[in-house]
Amino acid sequence: MAVNDIAALGARAMAHVEAIARHTDVAGQITRLYLSPAHRRAAETVRALMEQAGMAAFIDAAGSVQGRYEGADPSAPSVMIGSHIDSVVDAGRYDGVLGVVAGLVVVEELARAGRRLPCAVEVVAFGDEENVRFPTNLSTAYALSGAYDPRWLEGTDRDGVRLADALADFGGDAAAISKLARSRGSVRAYLEAHIEQGPVLEAEGLPLGVVSAIAGITRARVALRGEAGHAGTVPMPMRRDALAAAAEMIALVERIGSRREDTVATIGVCEVSPGAVNVIAGGVNLTLDARSPDDAVRRAMVAEIRTVMDAIAARRGVGLTWQTTMESPATPMAPEVADAFAASVEDLGLPARRLLSGAGHDAVAMARLAPVGMLFVRCKGGISHNPAESITAEDAGYCVRAMIEAVTRLAGA
Amino acid sequence: MAVNDIAALGARAMAHVEAIARHTDVAGQITRLYLSPAHRRAAETVRALMEQAGMAAFIDAAGSVQGRYEGADPSAPSVMIGSHIDSVVDAGRYDGVLGVVAGLVVVEELARAGRRLPCAVEVVAFGDEENVRFPTNLSTAYALSGAYDPRWLEGTDRDGVRLADALADFGGDAAAISKLARSRGSVRAYLEAHIEQGPVLEAEGLPLGVVSAIAGITRARVALRGEAGHAGTVPMPMRRDALAAAAEMIALVERIGSRREDTVATIGVCEVSPGAVNVIAGGVNLTLDARSPDDAVRRAMVAEIRTVMDAIAARRGVGLTWQTTMESPATPMAPEVADAFAASVEDLGLPARRLLSGAGHDAVAMARLAPVGMLFVRCKGGISHNPAESITAEDAGYCVRAMIEAVTRLAGA
């Protein structure tokens, strides 16, 4: 495989990324929330690109774009490549879009070579991965994998617009969503390329990584109730300082989260009341976010954190209430898909670095339907959900090349 | 001394407190900021009470109420009793007011007995102790002690009203403030009773305490700059978590502040950015408030805190900027005044518990002019600056009784 090939594939992928990045609901940003006008225009752009690549394509009842490049045996289970084209507010251009574009360029390459694989290659551009606008959870991918929750249709955005009404305006069809569900066995593998959203590949000088699992997540709110007081007049031994208690807890969460390579634990919110220079903190609200690819490890970690927090609170005479706000199990990647990615990466002369996905992806929902695998692409500074999101054209080329190889392997060609 | 005496003195003091508490700028609260209409009405009430007690009284150029109960020798240096009648927003009834009322009842008692002391007894109700409305610092007390800063007159409140204009509306006279300064030697002692604003006396079951010193204060803002990141995708060893750094610092500030009995150190503000459950903290702003009656101890404590914070930040790759925002030296009480209070408390059959004042008071400004001393009164839960501020009538009675004895001693009677 020539270097020219990588450069050409990368340039093509980057051009498609730009074509989608033009669609935004907020000028000067990339903001493309699920079912917005910009999402509709982006979906039409993707459909047109799919058709130009030689696929049969349509925008489905839930707002996803589906394209199919037929295989030698139309009845054989397909290989599906997907990711999403919705974005967070003031997003970067690559999160989600790169995975859709990778699928597009794979089919372009197959079509250019006049090549049919033994089975169809499908490409899907999901519309609701960021779960920013409505209180949903990967709804468009669950529509395909058969676990769409109809209550999601009643959810409203911050302007009070129901998802069902936004979907009708978009041109979707709430009543037809249930028919989107694919039957088990109809998809032999789901493949998703995505920017890493973390710093590991960059730190190790690697363009690509093979995801071993998507971490499970526990989130909790922890409210501490101490006693506010005058910072000058309450002697140290008589204090019940909620922030001093929180500080001990934050330090221990960091220590517990750092004990294993396959865990992270984060306190991202620390709100102090009353929060004045001369007042001892009476109350503190913390959030916990704890992740691991191993559910038993995560549950044990969270249990330990909770035990330690309770002990600190009790010792200090500080009240503690714990509310678990999210409990999401881990999604292991299917070994055959991960191995296909690994072999394809090694064919490029690169080491097949296995790594954990700490963030959730459409693959979590698709794992219900088919064996899933993910390919991570190095991104600058590990930054995502930010206009500064950045990858190189060369890395995009490596990504597409590895995806072509993996699809070919999994199609049994 | 009979128990009846204490009860009667306490009841009288509490009635005067109520008379002043009626004056508020916000219905349903006690809010009486310097130079407000409620402050004016409260000052007039105090002047009337002074006159009823047999004093010559007036509201001075800076808005303080001054009353004089003449002594046997009008040229002898006076004993002065004072505190303040301004309040914070949504205040309690006792902070400041109790000290003024104690002075009033002392004179009522002397007058009722037809008794003149060798020197005059003065009572002063200062107007600007809380320093809430204008960017001043004990301005009305400094007017008497001769350190009024004329730049204070140019300071504005949150509505943009200049202190000079508010003073004119109140009926004061900016140009005459400099003439309020008393000459050194004209006041033989300044005595101030005040609620403790802390929990020590309540915890020890004591109505009264004798202040040994008013603590010096250092305040600083500390800004930490780490690196924000995705809580799921940045491995623990690659993080520069500003909140984890802050947590270590908060724990160490508590430990360093607790090492001696005569120090306190408080982190009351901890603002996290961006402050989201799934984002590693990129920045944290902390405040430090560190106090001690011994300036050398305070300076050493703050230097140690700063060294430790720098070391934590450096080890974690987190940027730190430190800005000292207040540096206020300690005010030791004059031994002869503290001893007079102690002897008077012991005459009541109570132990003379010496304790530190962590909060600032008018006595800080008056120490420039005269030997000062303070008497602390037990308050419920150590609560102040809050409608829940509470003392018992009996404790108010003990306060007045001890004040009478101390004034008599210091007047040389």
Interface residues (C-beta under 8 A of the other chain):
Chain A: E196 Q197 G198 P199 V200 A203 A215 I217 R219 G229 H230 A231 G232 T233 V234 P235 M236 P237 M238 D241 L243 A244 A246 A247 E248 M249 I250 A251 E254 G257 S258 E261 T263 V264 A265 T266 I267 G268 V269 C270 E271 V272 G275 A276 V277 N278 V279 I280 A281 T287 D289 R291 T325 S357 G358 A359 G360 G382 I383 S384 H385
Chain B: E196 Q197 G198 P199 V200 A203 A215 I217 R219 G229 H230 A231 G232 T233 V234 P235 M236 P237 M238 D241 L243 A244 A246 A247 E248 M249 I250 A251 E254 G257 S258 E261 T263 V264 A265 T266 I267 G268 V269 C270 E271 V272 P274 G275 A276 V277 N278 V279 I280 A281 T287 D289 R291 T325 S357 G358 A359 G360 G382 I383 S384 H385
